[in-house]
Amino acid sequence: MELGGVIEYGLFFLSFVGIYALLSLGLNLQWGLTGQFNIGIAGFFAVGAYTSAIVTTAPSPHHLGGFGAPLAVGLVLAMVLAGLVAVLVGLLTVRLRTDYLAIATIGIAEIIRLVLKNEEWLTNGVRGIPGIPRPFAETPGAGTLGQSDGVFLLVVVALILIVYLALEAARRSPWGRVLRAIRENEDGVRAAGKDIERFRLEAFVVGSMIMGLGGALFAHFVGFISPEAFTPEFATFLVWVMLIAGGSGNNKGAVLGALIIWLVWTGTEFLTSMAPPEYVTQAGALRLLMIGILVQVILLVRPDGLLPEETAERK
Amino acid sequence: MSIEVRDITKTFGGLTALRDCSLTVEPGTITGLIGPNGAGKTTLFNIVAGAFKPDSGQILFEGTDITGLGTHRLFRRGIVRTFQVPKEFSRMTVRENLMLVPPGQTGESLAAAWFSRRAVRRQEEEIAAKVEDVLAFLNLGHVGSELAGGLSGGQKKLLELGRTMMTDATMVLLDEPGAGVNRSLLAHLVEAIERLKEERGYTFCIIEHDMDLVERLCYPVIAMVRGEILASGAMEDIRSNQTVVEAYFGNAKAGGR
C-alpha cells in the first residue's frame, strides 16, 4: 500500500476511534463513576445521529426536514434530544435499582430502533438518510478540504478534548465524589443526607448527551445512516467492551479502550476476510466471539482494565 | 434536641416488629437501647431515621412532627445515624469518605464544579481541614489515604462515627458501635462518644449488645423485647428487672445476673 493510502486509512480509523471514545466516555460517567447499568447506548447514539442528520441535511421529500441548518446546530440539538430521552428514562427508573435500569434501557434502545425503522415520514425507514454533510463542507473556499477525513478527525479530537476535560473536572469535584459514593454504597450516601435521585439523574442525562454527540458525529462522518447502523452489537456491546478493557472509572482508560478494541475489531475483520468465501457468514459471528473471549481474558488478567481507576489522593 | 417516639407500630407482612412503642430520648443524654435479637431495635432506628414509614404513631423531634420524612430531610434537621454493618465507600479513601458528608457543598452542583472552581476549591480546603481534625480525634490519621475497604472492622466503626462528626448533627443514632471492635479500640470509641457529648452537645441514642459498654456509657437504658418497651432506667435497675432478665435468658435462668 502506498503511503498516502496508509495515512488515509489511519485518519479513517482514528475518526471511528474518536466516535467510540465519546460513547465510552459517556458510559464511564454512567457506569464507571455512578454504577448505572445502561445497556441501551445504541438508543442514545441513534437519537443523536438522526437528530443531527435531519437538522443539517438539505430538504427532502423522503423524511422530516431536512432543515439545512449548520453543523453546530445539529450537534447541539443531537445532545439536547438525547438528553431529553435520558430525562424520560431517568425519571422512570431513578428510584429503581440498577438492574432495572438495564432492562429499561435495553427496551428503550430497541423501541427507538424500531421507530426509526418504521416511521418513514420521520426517518425514511430502512432506506435511511443520505447526504449528511461533513464539517466545513459548505465553508466557502474550503474546497475538497471539507470532505477530508483529516479535517473531520480534527473536529472529533477537539470535541473529545472538551468532553474529556469537562468530565475530569466533574469527576474530581464534590459532584463526582457523590457519584462514586453512590456506586460504592447507596445507603451510606443517603445517610449523609444526599438527594441520590438528583445525582443519578444528572449523571445519566449528561452521559447520554455525550453519547448523542457521538451519534451526531457518526452520522456526519459516514454521511448516510439507516437503522441497521444502531444494532446492539456495534453501538452497545462494543462500547462496554471498550470501557471494561480500558478501565472503568478512568476517563483516559475509556479513550484508550476505544482505541485498542477498535484496533482488535478491525483487525479481526482483516483476519476473517482471509477466510474462504463459503465461511464468510460464520466469520462475522466469529468476530463477536473473539471480542467476547478478549473481554474474558482482560477480566481475568486485569480485572480493573488497562488503566484502573485512580484511587490514590487526588489533589 | 429530644426525640419523642409515640405509639409507633410497624408490621412486616404478618410479623409485628413494633407494637405501640413509646420512648423519649432526652437532650444531652446517651440513651441506650438494648434487647435480644429481633426485639425491634434496628426497626425503630430505621423509622426514626426515615428509612421506613411506621404503620401508625408519631415521631417528634424538638416538638415537631417528623414522621415519615425521608433520610436526607431528617439529616438536614440534624438527625444522623450509623449502621450495624458499616456502609463505607470501599474504593474511596478514608479522607474522601469523610469529605463526602458535609451538607450543602457548593461543588455538589455540576455547574459549580465546572464554572465556580475557585469557590469550590476554597470550600474543599475548609472541609479537608475539618477532616484532619476528625481523623486525629479518632486516631485514624495514619490511614487517611488508605481505601476505606481495607480498614479493619473496628476502624470502619470509627469511620462511621467520624462521618457523624462531619455534620452539624445534634442527634446521633448509633447502631451497635461496639460490635466487632477490639478492646483497645473500644476504649477509644467510648472516649470519643463521651467527648462528643461533652464538647459538641450531641445527644446519642445507641443500640448495643455489649452490656458492659452500655453500663459505662448510657443513661438511661431502655429495654425492648418482641417489639415492645419493657423497662427504662439505669442499667443496674434494668439488670435486676425480672421481666427483662426472663426475656433475655428465659425463665429457668432468671436472676442469673
Boltz contact constraints between the chains, C-beta under 6 A:
constraints:
  - contact:
      token1: [A, 169]
      token2: [B, 114]
      max_distance: 6.0
  - contact:
      token1: [A, 170]
      token2: [B, 113]
      max_distance: 6.0
  - contact:
      token1: [A, 173]
      token2: [B, 107]
      max_distance: 6.0
  - contact:
      token1: [A, 173]
      token2: [B, 113]
      max_distance: 6.0
  - contact:
      token1: [A, 174]
      token2: [B, 105]
      max_distance: 6.0
  - contact:
      token1: [A, 174]
      token2: [B, 107]
      max_distance: 6.0
  - contact:
      token1: [A, 174]
      token2: [B, 108]
      max_distance: 6.0
  - contact:
      token1: [A, 175]
      token2: [B, 108]
      max_distance: 6.0
  - contact:
      token1: [A, 175]
      token2: [B, 110]
      max_distance: 6.0
  - contact:
      token1: [A, 175]
      token2: [B, 113]
      max_distance: 6.0
  - contact:
      token1: [A, 177]
      token2: [B, 100]
      max_distance: 6.0
  - contact:
      token1: [A, 178]
      token2: [B, 108]
      max_distance: 6.0
  - contact:
      token1: [A, 180]
      token2: [B, 92]
      max_distance: 6.0
  - contact:
      token1: [A, 181]
      token2: [B, 89]
      max_distance: 6.0
  - contact:
      token1: [A, 181]
      token2: [B, 100]
      max_distance: 6.0
  - contact:
      token1: [A, 184]
      token2: [B, 89]
      max_distance: 6.0
  - contact:
      token1: [A, 184]
      token2: [B, 90]
      max_distance: 6.0
  - contact:
      token1: [A, 184]
      token2: [B, 91]
      max_distance: 6.0
  - contact:
      token1: [A, 185]
      token2: [B, 87]
      max_distance: 6.0
  - contact:
      token1: [A, 185]
      token2: [B, 89]
      max_distance: 6.0
  - contact:
      token1: [A, 187]
      token2: [B, 87]
      max_distance: 6.0
  - contact:
      token1: [A, 188]
      token2: [B, 87]
      max_distance: 6.0
  - contact:
      token1: [A, 190]
      token2: [B, 71]
      max_distance: 6.0
  - contact:
      token1: [A, 191]
      token2: [B, 81]
      max_distance: 6.0
  - contact:
      token1: [A, 192]
      token2: [B, 100]
      max_distance: 6.0
  - contact:
      token1: [A, 192]
      token2: [B, 101]
      max_distance: 6.0
  - contact:
      token1: [A, 193]
      token2: [B, 72]
      max_distance: 6.0
  - contact:
      token1: [A, 193]
      token2: [B, 75]
      max_distance: 6.0
  - contact:
      token1: [A, 193]
      token2: [B, 103]
      max_distance: 6.0
  - contact:
      token1: [A, 195]
      token2: [B, 72]
      max_distance: 6.0
  - contact:
      token1: [A, 202]
      token2: [B, 110]
      max_distance: 6.0
  - contact:
      token1: [A, 311]
      token2: [B, 91]
      max_distance: 6.0
  - contact:
      token1: [A, 311]
      token2: [B, 147]
      max_distance: 6.0
  - contact:
      token1: [A, 313]
      token2: [B, 145]
      max_distance: 6.0
